[in-house]
């Protein structure tokens, strides 16, 4: 598990120097899932969610170790220009945090990339609440320090957007898209299913990809979910190791499919 977390920290750029708030200025639109620092991944708990991190090709992308993940295709929607229909994991159970299975704290949460929030009003309010870099709210980088203060310190409260994702315990539905009653899950990021795939990063210089953060999703009967994700043309990173993708005969271009991906922009 320590190896997996180390890979996560490297992939999300944990080992970077502090950056000024203006580093978040002039980012591409939310649908591009562009970000600069991992503090912009706001930590949420107790909600169901869709995980589209591994979606893309028409074949499964298992890790080198034995695993049998489902096929998670992401296809450009012929009826909706600028959109893709992506099959994603549906995570509808709370993580098992019993004494027999002491999960690392990072694994108990899922994360909303604040710069990728598609609902405009919520996007604006989240920046006002958490600051442009997310440091005023609970996030991927301050979980452990906040746990030491029983989540009472500055920046240790979950962002308001977390309450809009639904609640497993109470059965409350999502409210991010109030007018879309058939939407049951919202796409976020987590470390669920991380051992089934080759978690890492593959840089792609440019091309069409799907930015699925906070995309609306409809749960399927087979335990998966279908999400409607905006598509963007530009540089991006796939969340799996390039060496493993090559072994599977995959690369940046999987047309007519597209990868669910994001774009980390290094601050100047």
C-alpha positions as CSV (number, residue, x, y, z in Angstrom):
1,X,0.0,0.0,0.0
2,X,2.9,2.4,0.7
3,X,4.1,1.9,-2.8
4,X,0.7,2.8,-4.2
5,X,0.5,5.9,-2.1
6,X,4.0,7.0,-3.2
7,X,2.9,6.6,-6.8
8,X,-0.2,8.7,-6.1
9,X,1.9,11.5,-4.5
10,X,4.3,11.5,-7.5
11,X,1.5,11.4,-10.0
12,X,-0.4,14.3,-8.5
13,X,2.7,16.4,-8.0
14,X,2.9,16.3,-4.2
15,X,6.6,17.1,-4.2
16,X,6.4,20.7,-5.4
17,X,7.3,24.0,-3.8
18,X,4.5,26.3,-2.7
19,X,2.9,28.4,-5.4
20,X,1.1,31.8,-5.2
21,X,-2.6,32.0,-5.6
22,X,-2.4,33.6,-9.1
23,X,-1.0,30.2,-10.3
24,X,-4.7,29.3,-10.7
25,X,-5.4,32.2,-12.9
26,X,-6.3,31.8,-16.6
27,X,-6.7,28.0,-16.5
28,X,-8.7,26.5,-19.4
29,X,-12.5,25.9,-18.8
30,X,-13.7,23.4,-16.2
31,X,-14.4,20.8,-18.8
32,X,-10.7,20.4,-19.4
33,X,-10.0,19.3,-15.8
34,X,-6.9,21.5,-15.7
35,X,-5.2,22.0,-12.4
36,X,-1.9,23.3,-10.9
37,X,-1.5,21.9,-7.4
38,X,-3.0,18.8,-5.5
39,X,-4.6,21.1,-2.9
40,X,-7.2,21.7,-5.6
41,X,-8.5,18.2,-5.0
42,X,-11.1,18.8,-2.3
43,X,-11.7,15.8,0.1
44,X,-15.3,14.5,0.5
45,X,-16.7,11.5,2.4
46,X,-19.9,9.7,2.9
47,X,-21.2,10.2,-0.7
48,X,-21.6,7.7,-3.6
49,X,-19.8,8.6,-6.7
50,X,-18.7,7.6,-10.2
51,X,-15.0,6.9,-10.9
52,X,-14.1,7.6,-14.5
53,X,-10.3,7.8,-14.0
54,X,-9.6,4.5,-15.9
55,X,-12.2,5.0,-18.7
56,X,-11.3,5.1,-22.4
57,X,-10.6,2.1,-24.6
58,X,-12.7,-0.8,-25.7
59,X,-10.5,-3.3,-23.8
60,X,-9.7,-3.7,-20.1
61,X,-6.6,-2.1,-18.7
62,X,-5.5,-4.5,-15.9
63,X,-2.3,-4.1,-13.9
64,X,0.6,-6.5,-14.4
65,X,-0.5,-8.3,-11.3
66,X,-3.5,-10.5,-11.7
67,X,-6.6,-8.4,-12.0
68,X,-9.8,-8.6,-14.0
69,X,-11.2,-5.1,-14.3
70,X,-14.2,-4.4,-16.5
71,X,-14.0,-2.8,-19.9
72,X,-14.7,1.0,-19.4
73,X,-15.2,2.5,-22.8
74,X,-15.5,6.2,-23.4
75,X,-17.1,7.0,-26.7
76,X,-17.6,10.4,-28.4
77,X,-21.4,11.0,-28.4
78,X,-22.6,11.3,-32.0
79,X,-25.7,13.0,-30.9
80,X,-24.0,15.5,-28.6
81,X,-21.2,17.5,-30.1
82,X,-18.5,18.2,-27.6
83,X,-19.5,15.3,-25.3
84,X,-18.5,11.7,-24.6
85,X,-20.5,8.9,-23.1
86,X,-18.1,7.1,-20.6
87,X,-18.6,3.9,-18.7
88,X,-17.2,4.3,-15.2
89,X,-17.1,2.5,-11.9
90,X,-20.1,3.1,-9.5
91,X,-18.9,3.4,-5.9
92,X,-22.0,3.2,-3.8
93,X,-20.7,1.7,-0.5
94,X,-18.8,3.3,2.3
95,X,-15.1,2.1,2.6
96,X,-14.4,-0.6,5.1
97,X,-12.4,1.0,7.9
98,X,-12.8,-1.7,10.5
99,X,-9.8,-2.6,12.7
100,X,-9.1,-5.6,10.5
101,X,-8.8,-3.3,7.5
102,X,-7.2,0.0,8.6
103,X,-7.2,2.0,5.4
104,X,-4.9,4.9,4.9
105,X,-6.7,8.1,5.4
106,X,-6.4,9.1,1.8
107,X,-8.3,6.0,0.8
108,X,-11.3,6.9,2.9
109,X,-12.2,9.9,0.8
110,X,-13.0,10.8,-2.8
111,X,-12.0,14.1,-4.3
112,X,-13.6,16.9,-6.3
113,X,-11.2,18.8,-8.5
114,X,-12.4,22.3,-7.8
115,X,-11.2,23.7,-11.1
116,X,-13.2,21.0,-12.9
117,X,-16.6,21.7,-11.3
118,X,-19.0,21.9,-14.3
119,X,-21.9,23.6,-12.6
120,X,-21.0,27.3,-13.0
121,X,-22.6,28.7,-9.8
122,X,-21.1,25.9,-7.6
123,X,-17.7,26.4,-9.3
124,X,-17.7,30.1,-8.4
125,X,-18.9,29.5,-4.8
126,X,-16.3,26.8,-4.3
127,X,-13.4,29.1,-5.3
128,X,-14.8,31.8,-3.0
129,X,-15.1,29.3,-0.1
130,X,-11.8,27.3,-0.5
131,X,-9.6,29.9,-2.2
132,X,-8.2,29.5,-5.8
133,X,-5.8,26.7,-4.7
134,X,-8.2,24.9,-2.3
135,X,-6.2,25.5,0.8
136,X,-9.1,26.9,2.9
137,X,-10.9,23.5,2.7
138,X,-10.1,19.9,3.5
139,X,-8.1,18.5,0.6
140,X,-5.9,15.7,-0.5
141,X,-2.7,17.2,1.0
142,X,-3.9,18.3,4.5
143,X,-6.0,15.2,5.5
144,X,-3.4,13.8,7.9
145,X,-2.7,17.1,9.6
146,X,-6.4,17.8,9.9
147,X,-7.0,14.4,11.4
148,X,-4.5,15.3,14.1
149,X,-6.6,18.2,15.1
150,X,-9.9,16.2,14.9
151,X,-10.7,18.2,11.7
152,X,-11.1,21.4,13.7
153,X,-8.2,23.4,12.4
154,X,-8.2,26.1,9.7
155,X,-8.9,24.6,6.3
156,X,-10.1,21.3,7.8
157,X,-13.8,21.5,6.9
158,X,-15.2,19.7,3.9
159,X,-16.2,22.1,1.0
160,X,-19.9,22.8,0.5
161,X,-19.8,21.0,-2.8
162,X,-19.3,17.7,-0.9
163,X,-22.8,18.0,0.5
164,X,-24.2,18.2,-3.1
165,X,-23.0,14.7,-4.1
166,X,-25.5,12.7,-2.1
167,X,-25.2,10.7,1.1
168,X,-24.9,6.9,1.4
169,X,-26.0,6.8,5.1
170,X,-29.2,8.9,4.7
171,X,-29.9,8.0,1.1
172,X,-30.0,11.7,0.2
173,X,-29.7,12.2,-3.6
174,X,-27.3,14.5,-5.4
175,X,-28.3,18.1,-5.6
176,X,-25.5,19.4,-7.9
177,X,-27.8,18.9,-10.9
178,X,-31.2,19.5,-9.3
179,X,-33.1,19.5,-12.6
180,X,-31.6,16.2,-13.7
181,X,-33.7,13.8,-11.6
182,X,-32.4,10.7,-13.4
183,X,-28.8,11.5,-12.4
184,X,-27.8,9.4,-9.4
185,X,-24.0,9.7,-9.3
186,X,-21.5,12.5,-9.7
187,X,-18.1,11.8,-11.1
188,X,-15.2,12.5,-8.8
189,X,-11.7,11.0,-8.2
190,X,-10.6,8.4,-5.6
191,X,-8.0,5.7,-5.1
192,X,-10.7,3.0,-5.3
193,X,-9.8,0.2,-7.8
194,X,-6.2,1.5,-7.8
195,X,-4.7,-2.0,-7.5
196,X,-6.6,-3.2,-10.5
197,X,-5.0,-0.8,-12.9
198,X,-1.4,0.5,-13.5
199,X,-1.9,3.8,-11.7
200,X,0.5,6.4,-13.0
201,X,0.7,9.1,-15.6
202,X,1.1,9.1,-19.4
203,X,1.6,12.5,-21.0
204,X,-0.2,13.2,-24.3
205,X,0.9,16.3,-26.3
206,X,-2.6,17.0,-27.7
207,X,-5.8,15.5,-28.9
208,X,-9.4,15.0,-27.9
209,X,-10.1,13.7,-24.4
210,X,-13.0,13.6,-21.9
211,X,-13.0,15.8,-18.8
212,X,-15.3,13.8,-16.5
213,X,-14.9,15.7,-13.2
214,X,-18.4,16.3,-11.7
215,X,-20.0,14.9,-14.8
216,X,-23.6,13.7,-14.3
217,X,-24.0,9.9,-14.3
218,X,-26.7,7.3,-14.4
219,X,-26.1,4.0,-12.6
220,X,-26.3,0.8,-14.6
221,X,-27.7,-2.5,-13.4
222,X,-24.2,-4.2,-13.6
223,X,-22.6,-2.1,-10.9
224,X,-21.1,0.4,-13.4
225,X,-22.4,3.8,-14.4
226,X,-22.6,5.9,-17.6
227,X,-21.4,9.5,-17.4
228,X,-21.9,12.4,-19.9
229,X,-18.5,14.1,-20.0
230,X,-17.5,17.2,-22.0
231,X,-14.7,16.7,-24.5
232,X,-11.7,19.0,-24.9
233,X,-8.9,19.2,-27.5
234,X,-5.5,19.9,-26.0
235,X,-2.7,18.4,-23.9
236,X,-3.6,15.9,-21.2
237,X,-2.4,13.1,-19.0
238,X,-3.8,9.6,-18.8
239,X,-3.9,8.2,-15.3
240,X,-2.1,5.0,-16.1
241,X,1.6,4.1,-16.7
242,X,2.8,4.4,-20.3
243,X,4.8,1.2,-20.2
244,X,1.7,-0.9,-19.3
245,X,-0.4,0.8,-21.9
246,X,2.1,0.0,-24.5
247,X,2.0,-3.7,-23.4
248,X,-1.7,-3.6,-24.0
249,X,-1.3,-2.0,-27.4
250,X,-2.6,1.4,-26.3
251,X,-1.4,4.9,-26.6
252,X,-2.8,8.4,-26.5
253,X,-4.9,7.9,-29.7
254,X,-7.6,5.4,-29.1
255,X,-10.0,6.8,-31.6
256,X,-12.9,6.6,-32.2
257,X,-12.8,6.4,-28.3
258,X,-11.2,9.0,-26.1
259,X,-9.5,8.8,-22.7
260,X,-11.0,10.2,-19.6
261,X,-8.1,12.4,-18.6
262,X,-7.0,15.7,-17.0
263,X,-4.4,18.3,-17.6
264,X,-1.9,19.3,-15.0
265,X,-0.4,22.7,-15.7
266,X,3.0,23.4,-14.1
267,X,2.9,26.9,-12.4
268,X,5.3,29.4,-14.0
